[in-house]
């Protein structure tokens, strides 16, 4: 049985990041810095283009974010800006991503 990832909102993400990380992550999201986001089960990851390319990864659970990591050097409290951008992409582009997943599943079933 496929389970849906939990609902998540900006307030929850903001609570997990410093104000500076959240603001920068929101800017990255708005500028389209997240590429090739993947949601497999409850694990979300992507590439994030900024001064360099980093790979944020977030594990979602029933209460929201359970675990997170990123290849960037950020080593302070909370989510880094790349993880924030990834989560904002997940929140705001979810309907588009559902449509893309449905199309991929249909193409897979058709053997294309």
N, CA and C of each residue as an Amber inpcrd file, in Angstrom:
protein
   336
   0.8370000  -1.1760000   0.0000000   0.0000000   0.0000000   0.0000000
   0.8860000   1.2440000   0.0000000   0.6020000   2.1710000  -0.8760000
   1.3470000   3.4270000  -0.9550000   0.7510000   4.4000000   0.0450000
   1.6000000   4.9740000   0.8780000   1.1110000   5.9580000   1.8370000
   1.4710000   7.3460000   1.3580000   0.5940000   8.2720000   1.6370000
   0.8520000   9.6590000   1.2580000   1.7700000  10.3010000   2.2810000
   2.6920000  11.1270000   1.8130000   3.5040000  11.8910000   2.7500000
   2.6080000  12.8240000   3.5540000   3.0390000  13.1700000   4.7440000
   2.1970000  14.0140000   5.5850000   2.0610000  15.4190000   5.0330000
   0.9590000  16.0840000   5.3600000   0.8420000  17.4860000   4.9750000
   1.8700000  18.3060000   5.7450000   2.3390000  19.3370000   5.1290000
   3.3600000  20.1960000   5.7230000   3.0400000  21.6130000   5.2910000
   3.3380000  22.5980000   6.1290000   3.1000000  23.9800000   5.7340000
   4.3200000  24.8390000   6.0520000   4.3030000  26.0640000   5.5430000
   5.4430000  26.9680000   5.7150000   5.7460000  27.2520000   7.1770000
   4.7330000  27.3580000   8.0040000   4.9500000  27.6430000   9.4260000
   5.7610000  26.5400000  10.0900000   5.4750000  25.2920000   9.7200000
   6.2330000  24.1720000  10.2720000   7.6920000  24.2300000   9.8270000
   7.9180000  24.5580000   8.5650000   9.2870000  24.6590000   8.0510000
  10.0070000  25.8090000   8.7450000   9.3460000  26.9330000   8.8580000
   9.9560000  28.1070000   9.4930000  10.3680000  27.8110000  10.9330000
   9.5700000  27.0110000  11.6310000   9.8790000  26.6600000  13.0230000
  11.1310000  25.7920000  13.1370000  11.5330000  25.1570000  12.0370000
  12.6890000  24.2600000  12.0490000  13.9730000  24.9190000  11.5590000
  13.9000000  26.1950000  11.1940000  15.0580000  26.9000000  10.6290000
  15.2510000  28.2290000  11.3420000  16.4560000  28.7630000  11.2440000
  16.6670000  30.1260000  11.7320000  15.9670000  31.0780000  10.7670000
  15.7110000  32.2910000  11.2000000  15.0780000  33.2740000  10.3110000
  15.9040000  33.4780000   9.0510000  17.2230000  33.5490000   9.2080000
  18.1040000  33.7720000   8.0620000  18.0480000  32.5940000   7.0850000
  18.1100000  31.3660000   7.5960000  18.0340000  30.1970000   6.7170000
  16.6890000  30.1300000   6.0140000  15.6160000  30.4260000   6.7420000
  14.2940000  30.3790000   6.1270000  14.1750000  31.4170000   5.0180000
  14.5940000  32.6460000   5.2880000  14.5030000  33.7110000   4.2790000
  15.3330000  33.3830000   3.0460000  16.5350000  32.8830000   3.2500000
  17.3840000  32.5150000   2.1030000  16.8100000  31.3180000   1.3510000
  16.3070000  30.3540000   2.0890000  15.6930000  29.1920000   1.4510000
  14.4670000  29.5670000   0.6430000  13.6650000  30.4870000   1.1780000
  12.4880000  30.9590000   0.4340000  12.9290000  31.6630000  -0.8470000
  13.9950000  32.4370000  -0.7810000  14.5240000  33.1020000  -1.9730000
  14.9980000  32.0540000  -2.9970000  15.6980000  31.0300000  -2.5250000
  16.1330000  29.9540000  -3.4230000  14.9230000  29.2960000  -4.0880000
  13.8850000  29.0160000  -3.2910000  12.6770000  28.4130000  -3.8490000
  12.0710000  29.3100000  -4.9230000  11.8950000  30.5820000  -4.6140000
  11.2760000  31.5240000  -5.5600000  12.0990000  31.6940000  -6.8300000
  13.4150000  31.5330000  -6.7090000  14.2980000  31.6580000  -7.8720000
  14.4510000  30.3440000  -8.6320000  13.7520000  29.3100000  -8.2090000
  13.7920000  28.0330000  -8.9180000  15.0940000  27.2790000  -8.7560000
  15.7060000  27.3560000  -7.5850000  17.0140000  26.7310000  -7.3640000
  16.9400000  25.2150000  -7.1930000  15.7650000  24.6730000  -6.9340000
  15.6240000  23.2260000  -6.7310000  15.4070000  22.5400000  -8.0770000
  16.2590000  21.5250000  -8.3400000  16.1700000  20.7660000  -9.5840000
  15.9750000  19.2880000  -9.2820000  15.1840000  18.6470000 -10.1130000
  14.9580000  17.2080000 -10.0450000  14.5340000  16.7190000  -8.6630000
  13.5040000  17.3150000  -8.0750000  13.0580000  16.8110000  -6.7740000
  12.4660000  15.4090000  -6.9130000  12.7830000  14.5690000  -5.9490000
  12.2990000  13.1910000  -5.9410000  11.6650000  12.9180000  -4.5840000
  10.4980000  12.3160000  -4.6050000   9.8560000  11.8490000  -3.3850000
   9.6980000  10.3490000  -3.5310000  10.4530000   9.5970000  -2.7320000
  10.3620000   8.1400000  -2.7670000   9.9470000   7.6810000  -1.3750000
   8.7340000   7.1740000  -1.2860000   8.1870000   6.8780000   0.0350000
   8.0120000   8.1950000   0.7700000   8.6840000   8.3210000   1.8890000
   8.6280000   9.5700000   2.6490000   9.9660000  10.2900000   2.6510000
  10.8450000   9.9220000   1.7320000  12.1530000  10.5780000   1.6310000
  12.1490000  11.4930000   0.4150000  12.5040000  12.7330000   0.6610000
  12.5010000  13.7810000  -0.3570000  13.9270000  14.2510000  -0.5610000
  14.3760000  14.3380000  -1.8220000  15.7020000  14.8810000  -2.0940000
  15.7250000  15.5530000  -3.4510000  16.7720000  16.3340000  -3.6900000
  16.9020000  17.0850000  -4.9440000  18.3120000  17.6360000  -5.0420000
  18.5520000  18.3540000  -6.1220000  19.7510000  19.1820000  -6.2570000
  19.3180000  20.6240000  -6.0780000  20.1840000  21.4090000  -5.4670000
  19.8910000  22.8200000  -5.2390000  21.0610000  23.6430000  -5.7560000
  20.7700000  24.5090000  -6.7120000  21.7980000  25.3540000  -7.3190000
  21.8800000  26.6840000  -6.6000000  23.0520000  27.0010000  -6.1110000
  23.3250000  28.2960000  -5.4980000  24.7230000  28.6900000  -5.9090000
  25.5500000  29.0310000  -4.9440000  26.9510000  29.3060000  -5.2620000
  27.6260000  28.0180000  -5.7260000  27.1230000  26.8830000  -5.2520000
  27.5440000  25.5480000  -5.6910000  26.2830000  24.6880000  -5.7400000
  26.4200000  23.4570000  -6.1870000  25.2900000  22.5340000  -6.1980000
  25.3630000  21.6470000  -4.9630000  24.2670000  21.6020000  -4.2160000
  24.1850000  20.7670000  -3.0230000  22.9810000  19.8440000  -3.1340000
  22.9930000  18.7800000  -2.3570000  21.9070000  17.8040000  -2.3670000
  21.2350000  17.7500000  -0.9910000  20.1620000  18.5110000  -0.8120000
  19.3880000  18.4080000   0.4260000  18.5310000  17.1430000   0.4110000
  18.3150000  16.5930000   1.5910000  17.5120000  15.3730000   1.7480000
  16.7030000  15.5130000   3.0320000  15.4340000  15.1560000   2.9760000
  14.5560000  15.2670000   4.1400000  13.6960000  14.0060000   4.2260000
  13.6010000  13.4470000   5.4210000  12.7070000  12.3250000   5.6760000
  11.4790000  12.8590000   6.4020000  10.3190000  12.5790000   5.8310000
   9.0540000  13.0470000   6.3970000   8.3970000  11.9240000   7.1900000
   7.7910000  12.2820000   8.2950000   7.0790000  11.3130000   9.1240000
   5.6920000  11.8270000   9.4420000   4.9650000  11.1130000  10.2770000
   3.5890000  11.5050000  10.6010000   3.4680000  12.9190000  11.1720000
   4.4850000  13.3800000  11.8620000   4.4400000  14.7060000  12.4780000
   5.1830000  15.7700000  11.6760000   5.6630000  15.4270000  10.4900000
   6.4200000  16.3870000   9.6780000   7.8270000  15.8860000   9.4130000
   8.8170000  16.7470000   9.5810000  10.2100000  16.3990000   9.2900000
  10.7640000  15.5240000  10.4100000  11.2340000  14.3220000  10.0470000
  11.8380000  13.4110000  11.0190000  13.3520000  13.5180000  11.0210000
  13.9310000  13.7040000   9.8380000  15.3830000  13.7390000   9.7140000
  15.7230000  14.5550000   8.4750000  16.9230000  15.1190000   8.4600000
  17.3390000  15.8910000   7.2860000  18.8540000  15.9260000   7.2150000
  19.3480000  16.1030000   5.9940000  20.7820000  16.2530000   5.7740000
  20.9800000  17.0620000   4.4970000  22.1890000  17.5620000   4.3310000
  22.5380000  18.2980000   3.1190000  24.0460000  18.1880000   2.9400000
  24.4850000  18.2340000   1.7010000  25.9180000  18.1600000   1.4250000
  26.6210000  19.4930000   1.6110000  25.8850000  20.5410000   1.9780000
  26.4970000  21.8520000   2.2060000  27.2270000  21.8610000   3.5560000
  28.0660000  22.8580000   3.7820000  28.8190000  22.9060000   5.0460000
  28.0560000  23.4970000   6.2360000  26.7850000  23.8290000   6.0900000
  26.0000000  24.4310000   7.1790000  26.0420000  23.5260000   8.4080000
  26.4200000  24.0890000   9.5420000  26.5820000  23.2820000  10.7520000
  26.0520000  24.0070000  11.9850000  24.9140000  24.6790000  11.8450000
  24.3030000  25.3890000  12.9580000  22.9420000  24.7830000  13.2330000
  22.1840000  25.4180000  14.0760000  20.8680000  24.8920000  14.4390000
  19.8910000  24.9410000  13.2720000  19.0610000  23.9300000  13.1960000
  17.9570000  23.9360000  12.2490000  18.3250000  23.5490000  10.8320000
  17.3320000  23.7000000   9.9670000  17.4860000  23.3760000   8.5510000
  18.3640000  24.4030000   7.8530000  19.1090000  23.9630000   6.8570000
  19.8680000  24.9010000   6.0240000  18.9360000  25.4830000   4.9550000
  19.4030000  26.4860000   4.2500000  18.5830000  27.1430000   3.2230000
  18.2090000  26.1860000   2.0920000  19.0600000  25.2010000   1.8060000
  18.7850000  24.2410000   0.7290000  17.6410000  23.3050000   1.1290000
  17.6360000  22.8780000   2.3950000  16.5470000  22.0380000   2.8940000
  15.2380000  22.8240000   2.9350000  15.3210000  24.0840000   3.3300000
  14.1300000  24.9460000   3.3310000  13.5730000  25.0600000   1.9110000
  14.4270000  25.3310000   0.9320000  13.9820000  25.4580000  -0.4630000
  13.3470000  24.1590000  -0.9520000  13.9350000  23.0290000  -0.5810000
  13.3850000  21.7300000  -0.9650000  11.9910000  21.5340000  -0.3660000
  11.8370000  21.8430000   0.9030000  10.5360000  21.6770000   1.5490000
   9.4910000  22.6440000   1.0000000   9.8860000  23.8540000   0.6830000
   8.9370000  24.7980000   0.0800000   8.5190000  24.3220000  -1.3090000
   9.4370000  23.7200000  -2.0400000   9.0990000  23.1340000  -3.3430000
   8.0800000  22.0180000  -3.1460000   8.3240000  21.1740000  -2.1570000
   7.3970000  20.0790000  -1.8460000   6.0080000  20.6240000  -1.4980000
   5.9630000  21.6380000  -0.6740000   4.6850000  22.2110000  -0.2310000
   3.9270000  22.8650000  -1.3860000   4.6050000  23.6980000  -2.1500000
   3.9170000  24.5360000  -3.1370000   3.7870000  23.9010000  -4.5160000
   4.6310000  22.9510000  -4.8290000   4.5780000  22.3360000  -6.1540000
   4.0280000  20.9180000  -6.0940000   3.3910000  20.5870000  -5.0030000
   2.9050000  19.2310000  -4.7750000   1.9220000  18.7620000  -5.8420000
   0.9540000  19.5940000  -6.2200000  -0.0230000  19.1870000  -7.2320000
   0.6560000  18.9060000  -8.5580000   1.6080000  19.7580000  -8.9340000
   2.3350000  19.5390000 -10.1840000   3.1250000  18.2400000 -10.1060000
   3.7580000  17.9790000  -8.9680000   4.5390000  16.7590000  -8.8050000
   3.6510000  15.5240000  -8.8260000   2.4380000  15.6110000  -8.2570000
   1.5030000  14.4920000  -8.3140000   1.1670000  14.1730000  -9.7640000
   0.9400000  15.2050000 -10.5710000   0.6100000  15.0030000 -11.9790000
   1.7640000  14.3380000 -12.7150000   2.9830000  14.7630000 -12.4220000
   4.1500000  14.1660000 -13.0680000   4.3160000  12.7070000 -12.6510000
   4.0910000  12.3930000 -11.3770000   4.1890000  11.0030000 -10.9140000
   3.1330000  10.1460000 -11.5930000   1.9170000  10.6670000 -11.7070000
   0.8460000   9.9120000 -12.3520000   1.1900000   9.6390000 -13.8130000
   1.7440000  10.6330000 -14.4980000   2.1510000  10.4560000 -15.8900000
   3.2520000   9.4070000 -15.9950000   4.2350000   9.4580000 -15.1140000
   5.3320000   8.4890000 -15.1280000   4.7960000   7.0750000 -14.9060000
   3.8860000   6.9210000 -13.9410000   3.3010000   5.6080000 -13.6760000
   2.5470000   5.0910000 -14.8920000   1.8280000   5.9710000 -15.5650000
   1.0860000   5.5770000 -16.7630000   2.0430000   5.1410000 -17.8710000
   3.1280000   5.8930000 -18.0630000   4.1230000   5.5320000 -19.0740000
   4.8050000   4.2200000 -18.7190000   5.0900000   4.0040000 -17.4360000
   5.7000000   2.7480000 -16.9980000   4.7790000   1.5690000 -17.2830000
   3.4870000   1.7450000 -16.9900000   2.5170000   0.6710000 -17.2520000
   2.4390000   0.3620000 -18.7440000   2.5810000   1.3880000 -19.5640000
   2.5100000   1.2060000 -21.0160000   3.8230000   0.6720000 -21.5830000
   4.8490000   0.5850000 -20.7390000   6.1410000   0.0760000 -21.1970000
   6.9220000   1.0790000 -22.0140000   6.6550000   2.3520000 -21.8520000
   7.3520000   3.3930000 -22.6080000   8.4620000   4.0160000 -21.8090000
